[in-house]
Amino acid sequence: MQKQIEELTLLLLYLTSFQENSVLGETTLRSWKGYPFDTLDQLSNDSLIFFSNRAKSVYITEDGIELAKILMQKYNIQQMN
C-alpha cells in the first residue's frame, strides 16, 4: 500500500502545483508540502521531487512531472485547465 500512497501523494502534489519563474528564466512547478515527511522523503529519494527542510514547498522534477501525467491516466483523472 505504501507505493499507492507515494503515487497518490505525487499526483496530489502535481495537481495542486503552481508555476514559478526561476532566476535563470526557467519555469518550475512547486507545491506545498503538507504531506507525511516519510512519503516526501521517499519521493525525494526517487528524484521525483526536491525540497529543503526549511522550505514550505517542494519542486517537482521533470521525472516527477512525467510520472504524475502517467498516474493521471492510471487513476483516470482529468486535469482542469
PDB file of N, CA, C and O in Angstrom:
ATOM      1  N   MET A   1       0.814  -1.194   0.000  1.00  0.00           N
ATOM      2  CA  MET A   1       0.000   0.000   0.000  1.00  0.00           C
ATOM      3  C   MET A   1       0.865   1.268   0.000  1.00  0.00           C
ATOM      4  O   MET A   1       0.408   2.319  -0.449  1.00  0.00           O
ATOM      5  N   GLN A   2       2.093   1.185   0.491  1.00  0.00           N
ATOM      6  CA  GLN A   2       2.963   2.358   0.542  1.00  0.00           C
ATOM      7  C   GLN A   2       3.215   2.921  -0.856  1.00  0.00           C
ATOM      8  O   GLN A   2       3.293   4.137  -1.032  1.00  0.00           O
ATOM      9  N   LYS A   3       3.341   2.038  -1.851  1.00  0.00           N
ATOM     10  CA  LYS A   3       3.576   2.503  -3.221  1.00  0.00           C
ATOM     11  C   LYS A   3       2.398   3.349  -3.718  1.00  0.00           C
ATOM     12  O   LYS A   3       2.608   4.368  -4.376  1.00  0.00           O
ATOM     13  N   GLN A   4       1.158   2.937  -3.409  1.00  0.00           N
ATOM     14  CA  GLN A   4      -0.018   3.706  -3.816  1.00  0.00           C
ATOM     15  C   GLN A   4      -0.058   5.057  -3.099  1.00  0.00           C
ATOM     16  O   GLN A   4      -0.452   6.062  -3.690  1.00  0.00           O
ATOM     17  N   ILE A   5       0.344   5.080  -1.842  1.00  0.00           N
ATOM     18  CA  ILE A   5       0.382   6.345  -1.098  1.00  0.00           C
ATOM     19  C   ILE A   5       1.379   7.296  -1.757  1.00  0.00           C
ATOM     20  O   ILE A   5       1.098   8.484  -1.915  1.00  0.00           O
ATOM     21  N   GLU A   6       2.540   6.772  -2.139  1.00  0.00           N
ATOM     22  CA  GLU A   6       3.545   7.601  -2.810  1.00  0.00           C
ATOM     23  C   GLU A   6       3.021   8.102  -4.152  1.00  0.00           C
ATOM     24  O   GLU A   6       3.197   9.273  -4.488  1.00  0.00           O
ATOM     25  N   GLU A   7       2.374   7.214  -4.926  1.00  0.00           N
ATOM     26  CA  GLU A   7       1.815   7.619  -6.218  1.00  0.00           C
ATOM     27  C   GLU A   7       0.759   8.710  -6.047  1.00  0.00           C
ATOM     28  O   GLU A   7       0.777   9.713  -6.760  1.00  0.00           O
ATOM     29  N   LEU A   8      -0.143   8.516  -5.119  1.00  0.00           N
ATOM     30  CA  LEU A   8      -1.217   9.485  -4.926  1.00  0.00           C
ATOM     31  C   LEU A   8      -0.697  10.798  -4.345  1.00  0.00           C
ATOM     32  O   LEU A   8      -1.223  11.865  -4.661  1.00  0.00           O
ATOM     33  N   THR A   9       0.322  10.727  -3.506  1.00  0.00           N
ATOM     34  CA  THR A   9       0.920  11.947  -2.978  1.00  0.00           C
ATOM     35  C   THR A   9       1.574  12.740  -4.104  1.00  0.00           C
ATOM     36  O   THR A   9       1.394  13.954  -4.195  1.00  0.00           O
ATOM     37  N   LEU A  10       2.333  12.057  -4.965  1.00  0.00           N
ATOM     38  CA  LEU A  10       2.936  12.730  -6.105  1.00  0.00           C
ATOM     39  C   LEU A  10       1.856  13.333  -6.994  1.00  0.00           C
ATOM     40  O   LEU A  10       1.994  14.462  -7.466  1.00  0.00           O
ATOM     41  N   LEU A  11       0.794  12.592  -7.220  1.00  0.00           N
ATOM     42  CA  LEU A  11      -0.300  13.082  -8.049  1.00  0.00           C
ATOM     43  C   LEU A  11      -0.946  14.320  -7.438  1.00  0.00           C
ATOM     44  O   LEU A  11      -1.236  15.277  -8.155  1.00  0.00           O
ATOM     45  N   LEU A  12      -1.172  14.319  -6.145  1.00  0.00           N
ATOM     46  CA  LEU A  12      -1.734  15.493  -5.477  1.00  0.00           C
ATOM     47  C   LEU A  12      -0.771  16.680  -5.519  1.00  0.00           C
ATOM     48  O   LEU A  12      -1.196  17.817  -5.722  1.00  0.00           O
ATOM     49  N   LEU A  13       0.507  16.422  -5.330  1.00  0.00           N
ATOM     50  CA  LEU A  13       1.494  17.492  -5.439  1.00  0.00           C
ATOM     51  C   LEU A  13       1.434  18.123  -6.829  1.00  0.00           C
ATOM     52  O   LEU A  13       1.481  19.346  -6.966  1.00  0.00           O
ATOM     53  N   TYR A  14       1.331  17.290  -7.846  1.00  0.00           N
ATOM     54  CA  TYR A  14       1.273  17.785  -9.219  1.00  0.00           C
ATOM     55  C   TYR A  14      -0.022  18.562  -9.473  1.00  0.00           C
ATOM     56  O   TYR A  14       0.007  19.654 -10.040  1.00  0.00           O
ATOM     57  N   LEU A  15      -1.147  18.001  -9.058  1.00  0.00           N
ATOM     58  CA  LEU A  15      -2.442  18.635  -9.326  1.00  0.00           C
ATOM     59  C   LEU A  15      -2.625  19.948  -8.573  1.00  0.00           C
ATOM     60  O   LEU A  15      -3.391  20.807  -9.010  1.00  0.00           O
ATOM     61  N   THR A  16      -1.941  20.113  -7.460  1.00  0.00           N
ATOM     62  CA  THR A  16      -2.075  21.348  -6.677  1.00  0.00           C
ATOM     63  C   THR A  16      -0.862  22.258  -6.845  1.00  0.00           C
ATOM     64  O   THR A  16      -0.670  23.191  -6.065  1.00  0.00           O
ATOM     65  N   SER A  17      -0.053  21.993  -7.851  1.00  0.00           N
ATOM     66  CA  SER A  17       1.178  22.752  -8.045  1.00  0.00           C
ATOM     67  C   SER A  17       0.911  24.119  -8.659  1.00  0.00           C
ATOM     68  O   SER A  17      -0.159  24.392  -9.203  1.00  0.00           O
ATOM     69  N   PHE A  18       1.922  24.958  -8.547  1.00  0.00           N
ATOM     70  CA  PHE A  18       1.876  26.285  -9.160  1.00  0.00           C
ATOM     71  C   PHE A  18       3.209  26.536  -9.849  1.00  0.00           C
ATOM     72  O   PHE A  18       4.246  26.021  -9.430  1.00  0.00           O
ATOM     73  N   GLN A  19       3.168  27.337 -10.914  1.00  0.00           N
ATOM     74  CA  GLN A  19       4.390  27.640 -11.655  1.00  0.00           C
ATOM     75  C   GLN A  19       5.146  28.785 -11.002  1.00  0.00           C
ATOM     76  O   GLN A  19       4.560  29.736 -10.485  1.00  0.00           O
ATOM     77  N   GLU A  20       6.455  28.662 -11.045  1.00  0.00           N
ATOM     78  CA  GLU A  20       7.310  29.704 -10.509  1.00  0.00           C
ATOM     79  C   GLU A  20       8.453  29.927 -11.488  1.00  0.00           C
ATOM     80  O   GLU A  20       9.072  28.972 -11.957  1.00  0.00           O
ATOM     81  N   ASN A  21       8.728  31.174 -11.792  1.00  0.00           N
ATOM     82  CA  ASN A  21       9.857  31.502 -12.667  1.00  0.00           C
ATOM     83  C   ASN A  21      11.117  31.611 -11.822  1.00  0.00           C
ATOM     84  O   ASN A  21      11.148  32.313 -10.811  1.00  0.00           O
ATOM     85  N   SER A  22      12.152  30.904 -12.254  1.00  0.00           N
ATOM     86  CA  SER A  22      13.419  30.949 -11.527  1.00  0.00           C
ATOM     87  C   SER A  22      14.253  32.127 -12.005  1.00  0.00           C
ATOM     88  O   SER A  22      13.901  32.809 -12.968  1.00  0.00           O
ATOM     89  N   VAL A  23      15.345  32.349 -11.328  1.00  0.00           N
ATOM     90  CA  VAL A  23      16.253  33.444 -11.655  1.00  0.00           C
ATOM     91  C   VAL A  23      16.808  33.279 -13.073  1.00  0.00           C
ATOM     92  O   VAL A  23      17.075  34.270 -13.754  1.00  0.00           O
ATOM     93  N   LEU A  24      16.981  32.043 -13.514  1.00  0.00           N
ATOM     94  CA  LEU A  24      17.547  31.779 -14.833  1.00  0.00           C
ATOM     95  C   LEU A  24      16.499  31.821 -15.937  1.00  0.00           C
ATOM     96  O   LEU A  24      16.811  31.515 -17.088  1.00  0.00           O
ATOM     97  N   GLY A  25      15.269  32.190 -15.614  1.00  0.00           N
ATOM     98  CA  GLY A  25      14.220  32.286 -16.610  1.00  0.00           C
ATOM     99  C   GLY A  25      13.486  30.988 -16.873  1.00  0.00           C
ATOM    100  O   GLY A  25      12.593  30.944 -17.720  1.00  0.00           O
ATOM    101  N   GLU A  26      13.843  29.933 -16.165  1.00  0.00           N
ATOM    102  CA  GLU A  26      13.161  28.661 -16.326  1.00  0.00           C
ATOM    103  C   GLU A  26      11.888  28.659 -15.486  1.00  0.00           C
ATOM    104  O   GLU A  26      11.812  29.318 -14.449  1.00  0.00           O
ATOM    105  N   THR A  27      10.902  27.915 -15.944  1.00  0.00           N
ATOM    106  CA  THR A  27       9.672  27.757 -15.185  1.00  0.00           C
ATOM    107  C   THR A  27       9.731  26.424 -14.451  1.00  0.00           C
ATOM    108  O   THR A  27      10.040  25.394 -15.050  1.00  0.00           O
ATOM    109  N   THR A  28       9.438  26.445 -13.169  1.00  0.00           N
ATOM    110  CA  THR A  28       9.414  25.217 -12.369  1.00  0.00           C
ATOM    111  C   THR A  28       8.040  25.068 -11.745  1.00  0.00           C
ATOM    112  O   THR A  28       7.301  26.040 -11.589  1.00  0.00           O
ATOM    113  N   LEU A  29       7.711  23.834 -11.391  1.00  0.00           N
ATOM    114  CA  LEU A  29       6.473  23.564 -10.668  1.00  0.00           C
ATOM    115  C   LEU A  29       6.796  23.364  -9.208  1.00  0.00           C
ATOM    116  O   LEU A  29       7.718  22.627  -8.859  1.00  0.00           O
ATOM    117  N   ARG A  30       6.033  24.025  -8.355  1.00  0.00           N
ATOM    118  CA  ARG A  30       6.192  23.886  -6.907  1.00  0.00           C
ATOM    119  C   ARG A  30       4.845  23.517  -6.320  1.00  0.00           C
ATOM    120  O   ARG A  30       3.801  23.778  -6.918  1.00  0.00           O
ATOM    121  N   SER A  31       4.874  22.914  -5.155  1.00  0.00           N
ATOM    122  CA  SER A  31       3.652  22.556  -4.445  1.00  0.00           C
ATOM    123  C   SER A  31       3.935  22.606  -2.949  1.00  0.00           C
ATOM    124  O   SER A  31       5.057  22.359  -2.509  1.00  0.00           O
ATOM    125  N   TRP A  32       2.918  22.924  -2.186  1.00  0.00           N
ATOM    126  CA  TRP A  32       3.075  22.961  -0.730  1.00  0.00           C
ATOM    127  C   TRP A  32       3.254  21.549  -0.210  1.00  0.00           C
ATOM    128  O   TRP A  32       2.638  20.612  -0.718  1.00  0.00           O
ATOM    129  N   LYS A  33       4.090  21.393   0.794  1.00  0.00           N
ATOM    130  CA  LYS A  33       4.432  20.047   1.272  1.00  0.00           C
ATOM    131  C   LYS A  33       3.689  19.677   2.551  1.00  0.00           C
ATOM    132  O   LYS A  33       4.308  19.431   3.586  1.00  0.00           O
ATOM    133  N   GLY A  34       2.399  19.641   2.478  1.00  0.00           N
ATOM    134  CA  GLY A  34       1.575  19.276   3.620  1.00  0.00           C
ATOM    135  C   GLY A  34       1.264  17.795   3.676  1.00  0.00           C
ATOM    136  O   GLY A  34       0.124  17.411   3.937  1.00  0.00           O
ATOM    137  N   TYR A  35       2.255  16.962   3.436  1.00  0.00           N
ATOM    138  CA  TYR A  35       2.075  15.513   3.397  1.00  0.00           C
ATOM    139  C   TYR A  35       3.087  14.868   4.337  1.00  0.00           C
ATOM    140  O   TYR A  35       4.055  15.518   4.733  1.00  0.00           O
ATOM    141  N   PRO A  36       2.883  13.604   4.702  1.00  0.00           N
ATOM    142  CA  PRO A  36       3.820  12.949   5.626  1.00  0.00           C
ATOM    143  C   PRO A  36       5.262  12.994   5.109  1.00  0.00           C
ATOM    144  O   PRO A  36       5.527  12.714   3.940  1.00  0.00           O
ATOM    145  N   PHE A  37       6.174  13.347   5.996  1.00  0.00           N
ATOM    146  CA  PHE A  37       7.562  13.515   5.588  1.00  0.00           C
ATOM    147  C   PHE A  37       8.212  12.218   5.136  1.00  0.00           C
ATOM    148  O   PHE A  37       9.109  12.253   4.293  1.00  0.00           O
ATOM    149  N   ASP A  38       7.794  11.073   5.667  1.00  0.00           N
ATOM    150  CA  ASP A  38       8.391   9.822   5.193  1.00  0.00           C
ATOM    151  C   ASP A  38       8.036   9.578   3.732  1.00  0.00           C
ATOM    152  O   ASP A  38       8.854   9.050   2.979  1.00  0.00           O
ATOM    153  N   THR A  39       6.825   9.955   3.319  1.00  0.00           N
ATOM    154  CA  THR A  39       6.427   9.824   1.917  1.00  0.00           C
ATOM    155  C   THR A  39       7.177  10.829   1.060  1.00  0.00           C
ATOM    156  O   THR A  39       7.661  10.482  -0.018  1.00  0.00           O
ATOM    157  N   LEU A  40       7.282  12.077   1.523  1.00  0.00           N
ATOM    158  CA  LEU A  40       8.036  13.092   0.781  1.00  0.00           C
ATOM    159  C   LEU A  40       9.506  12.691   0.663  1.00  0.00           C
ATOM    160  O   LEU A  40      10.120  12.890  -0.385  1.00  0.00           O
ATOM    161  N   ASP A  41      10.069  12.133   1.724  1.00  0.00           N
ATOM    162  CA  ASP A  41      11.465  11.685   1.684  1.00  0.00           C
ATOM    163  C   ASP A  41      11.660  10.611   0.618  1.00  0.00           C
ATOM    164  O   ASP A  41      12.651  10.630  -0.112  1.00  0.00           O
ATOM    165  N   GLN A  42      10.710   9.672   0.528  1.00  0.00           N
ATOM    166  CA  GLN A  42      10.831   8.611  -0.477  1.00  0.00           C
ATOM    167  C   GLN A  42      10.715   9.169  -1.886  1.00  0.00           C
ATOM    168  O   GLN A  42      11.459   8.758  -2.777  1.00  0.00           O
ATOM    169  N   LEU A  43       9.790  10.102  -2.099  1.00  0.00           N
ATOM    170  CA  LEU A  43       9.671  10.734  -3.417  1.00  0.00           C
ATOM    171  C   LEU A  43      10.946  11.493  -3.770  1.00  0.00           C
ATOM    172  O   LEU A  43      11.358  11.516  -4.929  1.00  0.00           O
ATOM    173  N   SER A  44      11.563  12.109  -2.778  1.00  0.00           N
ATOM    174  CA  SER A  44      12.827  12.803  -2.990  1.00  0.00           C
ATOM    175  C   SER A  44      13.947  11.812  -3.304  1.00  0.00           C
ATOM    176  O   SER A  44      14.763  12.062  -4.190  1.00  0.00           O
ATOM    177  N   ASN A  45      13.990  10.693  -2.584  1.00  0.00           N
ATOM    178  CA  ASN A  45      14.994   9.658  -2.849  1.00  0.00           C
ATOM    179  C   ASN A  45      14.851   9.093  -4.253  1.00  0.00           C
ATOM    180  O   ASN A  45      15.836   8.680  -4.865  1.00  0.00           O
ATOM    181  N   ASP A  46      13.609   9.074  -4.768  1.00  0.00           N
ATOM    182  CA  ASP A  46      13.346   8.586  -6.127  1.00  0.00           C
ATOM    183  C   ASP A  46      13.544   9.679  -7.175  1.00  0.00           C
ATOM    184  O   ASP A  46      13.265   9.465  -8.355  1.00  0.00           O
ATOM    185  N   SER A  47      14.022  10.848  -6.751  1.00  0.00           N
ATOM    186  CA  SER A  47      14.291  12.002  -7.625  1.00  0.00           C
ATOM    187  C   SER A  47      13.044  12.518  -8.340  1.00  0.00           C
ATOM    188  O   SER A  47      13.129  13.017  -9.462  1.00  0.00           O
ATOM    189  N   LEU A  48      11.880  12.396  -7.684  1.00  0.00           N
ATOM    190  CA  LEU A  48      10.627  12.887  -8.257  1.00  0.00           C
ATOM    191  C   LEU A  48      10.293  14.283  -7.753  1.00  0.00           C
ATOM    192  O   LEU A  48       9.577  15.037  -8.412  1.00  0.00           O
ATOM    193  N   ILE A  49      10.816  14.621  -6.582  1.00  0.00           N
ATOM    194  CA  ILE A  49      10.665  15.963  -6.019  1.00  0.00           C
ATOM    195  C   ILE A  49      11.991  16.354  -5.391  1.00  0.00           C
ATOM    196  O   ILE A  49      12.862  15.516  -5.159  1.00  0.00           O
ATOM    197  N   PHE A  50      12.124  17.650  -5.119  1.00  0.00           N
ATOM    198  CA  PHE A  50      13.296  18.171  -4.430  1.00  0.00           C
ATOM    199  C   PHE A  50      12.808  19.196  -3.420  1.00  0.00           C
ATOM    200  O   PHE A  50      11.959  20.029  -3.736  1.00  0.00           O
ATOM    201  N   PHE A  51      13.346  19.137  -2.197  1.00  0.00           N
ATOM    202  CA  PHE A  51      12.939  20.127  -1.203  1.00  0.00           C
ATOM    203  C   PHE A  51      14.007  20.298  -0.147  1.00  0.00           C
ATOM    204  O   PHE A  51      14.870  19.445   0.061  1.00  0.00           O
ATOM    205  N   SER A  52      13.911  21.428   0.504  1.00  0.00           N
ATOM    206  CA  SER A  52      14.765  21.742   1.637  1.00  0.00           C
ATOM    207  C   SER A  52      13.913  21.597   2.892  1.00  0.00           C
ATOM    208  O   SER A  52      12.714  21.876   2.862  1.00  0.00           O
ATOM    209  N   ASN A  53      14.506  21.174   3.967  1.00  0.00           N
ATOM    210  CA  ASN A  53      13.746  21.048   5.220  1.00  0.00           C
ATOM    211  C   ASN A  53      13.238  22.400   5.710  1.00  0.00           C
ATOM    212  O   ASN A  53      12.269  22.457   6.467  1.00  0.00           O
ATOM    213  N   ARG A  54      13.878  23.486   5.289  1.00  0.00           N
ATOM    214  CA  ARG A  54      13.476  24.823   5.725  1.00  0.00           C
ATOM    215  C   ARG A  54      12.337  25.393   4.896  1.00  0.00           C
ATOM    216  O   ARG A  54      11.615  26.273   5.367  1.00  0.00           O
ATOM    217  N   ALA A  55      12.159  24.907   3.660  1.00  0.00           N
ATOM    218  CA  ALA A  55      11.130  25.443   2.758  1.00  0.00           C
ATOM    219  C   ALA A  55       9.773  24.811   3.062  1.00  0.00           C
ATOM    220  O   ALA A  55       9.687  23.694   3.570  1.00  0.00           O
ATOM    221  N   LYS A  56       8.726  25.550   2.739  1.00  0.00           N
ATOM    222  CA  LYS A  56       7.366  25.050   2.939  1.00  0.00           C
ATOM    223  C   LYS A  56       6.790  24.426   1.679  1.00  0.00           C
ATOM    224  O   LYS A  56       5.653  23.954   1.673  1.00  0.00           O
ATOM    225  N   SER A  57       7.582  24.427   0.613  1.00  0.00           N
ATOM    226  CA  SER A  57       7.110  23.843  -0.642  1.00  0.00           C
ATOM    227  C   SER A  57       8.197  22.966  -1.235  1.00  0.00           C
ATOM    228  O   SER A  57       9.353  23.005  -0.812  1.00  0.00           O
ATOM    229  N   VAL A  58       7.805  22.173  -2.226  1.00  0.00           N
ATOM    230  CA  VAL A  58       8.729  21.276  -2.919  1.00  0.00           C
ATOM    231  C   VAL A  58       8.757  21.642  -4.395  1.00  0.00           C
ATOM    232  O   VAL A  58       7.807  22.221  -4.922  1.00  0.00           O
ATOM    233  N   TYR A  59       9.849  21.300  -5.052  1.00  0.00           N
ATOM    234  CA  TYR A  59       9.943  21.383  -6.504  1.00  0.00           C
ATOM    235  C   TYR A  59       9.611  20.003  -7.057  1.00  0.00           C
ATOM    236  O   TYR A  59      10.074  18.991  -6.532  1.00  0.00           O
ATOM    237  N   ILE A  60       8.819  19.964  -8.104  1.00  0.00           N
ATOM    238  CA  ILE A  60       8.542  18.699  -8.784  1.00  0.00           C
ATOM    239  C   ILE A  60       9.517  18.596  -9.946  1.00  0.00           C
ATOM    240  O   ILE A  60       9.562  19.483 -10.798  1.00  0.00           O
ATOM    241  N   THR A  61      10.295  17.527  -9.989  1.00  0.00           N
ATOM    242  CA  THR A  61      11.306  17.360 -11.026  1.00  0.00           C
ATOM    243  C   THR A  61      10.642  16.978 -12.355  1.00  0.00           C
ATOM    244  O   THR A  61       9.454  16.658 -12.398  1.00  0.00           O
ATOM    245  N   GLU A  62      11.420  17.018 -13.425  1.00  0.00           N
ATOM    246  CA  GLU A  62      10.911  16.605 -14.739  1.00  0.00           C
ATOM    247  C   GLU A  62      10.419  15.155 -14.688  1.00  0.00           C
ATOM    248  O   GLU A  62       9.371  14.829 -15.246  1.00  0.00           O
ATOM    249  N   ASP A  63      11.185  14.288 -14.013  1.00  0.00           N
ATOM    250  CA  ASP A  63      10.755  12.887 -13.862  1.00  0.00           C
ATOM    251  C   ASP A  63       9.453  12.804 -13.076  1.00  0.00           C
ATOM    252  O   ASP A  63       8.587  11.986 -13.386  1.00  0.00           O
ATOM    253  N   GLY A  64       9.315  13.656 -12.052  1.00  0.00           N
ATOM    254  CA  GLY A  64       8.088  13.675 -11.261  1.00  0.00           C
ATOM    255  C   GLY A  64       6.898  14.128 -12.074  1.00  0.00           C
ATOM    256  O   GLY A  64       5.808  13.571 -11.949  1.00  0.00           O
ATOM    257  N   ILE A  65       7.097  15.139 -12.911  1.00  0.00           N
ATOM    258  CA  ILE A  65       6.016  15.630 -13.772  1.00  0.00           C
ATOM    259  C   ILE A  65       5.595  14.544 -14.754  1.00  0.00           C
ATOM    260  O   ILE A  65       4.405  14.306 -14.959  1.00  0.00           O
ATOM    261  N   GLU A  66       6.579  13.891 -15.356  1.00  0.00           N
ATOM    262  CA  GLU A  66       6.289  12.826 -16.323  1.00  0.00           C
ATOM    263  C   GLU A  66       5.517  11.687 -15.661  1.00  0.00           C
ATOM    264  O   GLU A  66       4.533  11.200 -16.219  1.00  0.00           O
ATOM    265  N   LEU A  67       5.955  11.259 -14.477  1.00  0.00           N
ATOM    266  CA  LEU A  67       5.267  10.178 -13.780  1.00  0.00           C
ATOM    267  C   LEU A  67       3.874  10.610 -13.341  1.00  0.00           C
ATOM    268  O   LEU A  67       2.939   9.811 -13.403  1.00  0.00           O
ATOM    269  N   ALA A  68       3.716  11.845 -12.903  1.00  0.00           N
ATOM    270  CA  ALA A  68       2.395  12.337 -12.491  1.00  0.00           C
ATOM    271  C   ALA A  68       1.405  12.288 -13.654  1.00  0.00           C
ATOM    272  O   ALA A  68       0.236  11.954 -13.465  1.00  0.00           O
ATOM    273  N   LYS A  69       1.871  12.619 -14.843  1.00  0.00           N
ATOM    274  CA  LYS A  69       0.997  12.560 -16.015  1.00  0.00           C
ATOM    275  C   LYS A  69       0.580  11.122 -16.315  1.00  0.00           C
ATOM    276  O   LYS A  69      -0.561  10.871 -16.702  1.00  0.00           O
ATOM    277  N   ILE A  70       1.491  10.196 -16.139  1.00  0.00           N
ATOM    278  CA  ILE A  70       1.171   8.776 -16.311  1.00  0.00           C
ATOM    279  C   ILE A  70       0.164   8.328 -15.253  1.00  0.00           C
ATOM    280  O   ILE A  70      -0.772   7.586 -15.551  1.00  0.00           O
ATOM    281  N   LEU A  71       0.362   8.784 -14.017  1.00  0.00           N
ATOM    282  CA  LEU A  71      -0.543   8.419 -12.925  1.00  0.00           C
ATOM    283  C   LEU A  71      -1.938   8.996 -13.136  1.00  0.00           C
ATOM    284  O   LEU A  71      -2.926   8.391 -12.720  1.00  0.00           O
ATOM    285  N   MET A  72      -2.030  10.160 -13.780  1.00  0.00           N
ATOM    286  CA  MET A  72      -3.346  10.722 -14.082  1.00  0.00           C
ATOM    287  C   MET A  72      -4.132   9.772 -14.974  1.00  0.00           C
ATOM    288  O   MET A  72      -5.335   9.590 -14.791  1.00  0.00           O
ATOM    289  N   GLN A  73      -3.452   9.170 -15.936  1.00  0.00           N
ATOM    290  CA  GLN A  73      -4.110   8.192 -16.801  1.00  0.00           C
ATOM    291  C   GLN A  73      -4.451   6.929 -16.016  1.00  0.00           C
ATOM    292  O   GLN A  73      -5.546   6.383 -16.156  1.00  0.00           O
ATOM    293  N   LYS A  74      -3.519   6.471 -15.197  1.00  0.00           N
ATOM    294  CA  LYS A  74      -3.734   5.251 -14.417  1.00  0.00           C
ATOM    295  C   LYS A  74      -4.956   5.377 -13.515  1.00  0.00           C
ATOM    296  O   LYS A  74      -5.751   4.443 -13.410  1.00  0.00           O
ATOM    297  N   TYR A  75      -5.107   6.530 -12.864  1.00  0.00           N
ATOM    298  CA  TYR A  75      -6.215   6.742 -11.938  1.00  0.00           C
ATOM    299  C   TYR A  75      -7.409   7.458 -12.591  1.00  0.00           C
ATOM    300  O   TYR A  75      -8.347   7.875 -11.912  1.00  0.00           O
ATOM    301  N   ASN A  76      -7.349   7.590 -13.930  1.00  0.00           N
ATOM    302  CA  ASN A  76      -8.448   8.162 -14.712  1.00  0.00           C
ATOM    303  C   ASN A  76      -8.857   9.546 -14.201  1.00  0.00           C
ATOM    304  O   ASN A  76     -10.025   9.801 -13.910  1.00  0.00           O
ATOM    305  N   ILE A  77      -7.857  10.434 -14.100  1.00  0.00           N
ATOM    306  CA  ILE A  77      -8.078  11.790 -13.617  1.00  0.00           C
ATOM    307  C   ILE A  77      -7.828  12.765 -14.755  1.00  0.00           C
ATOM    308  O   ILE A  77      -6.792  12.702 -15.416  1.00  0.00           O
ATOM    309  N   GLN A  78      -8.763  13.652 -14.980  1.00  0.00           N
ATOM    310  CA  GLN A  78      -8.640  14.697 -15.999  1.00  0.00           C
ATOM    311  C   GLN A  78      -8.231  15.993 -15.311  1.00  0.00           C
ATOM    312  O   GLN A  78      -8.847  16.403 -14.328  1.00  0.00           O
ATOM    313  N   GLN A  79      -7.194  16.633 -15.829  1.00  0.00           N
ATOM    314  CA  GLN A  79      -6.767  17.912 -15.268  1.00  0.00           C
ATOM    315  C   GLN A  79      -7.618  19.020 -15.858  1.00  0.00           C
ATOM    316  O   GLN A  79      -7.820  19.081 -17.071  1.00  0.00           O
ATOM    317  N   MET A  80      -8.118  19.898 -14.993  1.00  0.00           N
ATOM    318  CA  MET A  80      -8.910  21.023 -15.430  1.00  0.00           C
ATOM    319  C   MET A  80      -7.978  22.146 -15.854  1.00  0.00           C
ATOM    320  O   MET A  80      -6.960  22.387 -15.207  1.00  0.00           O
ATOM    321  N   ASN A  81      -8.316  22.824 -16.922  1.00  0.00           N
ATOM    322  CA  ASN A  81      -7.484  23.948 -17.397  1.00  0.00           C
ATOM    323  C   ASN A  81      -7.964  25.243 -16.839  1.00  0.00           C
ATOM    324  O   ASN A  81      -7.387  26.291 -17.128  1.00  0.00           O
TER     325      ASN A  81
END
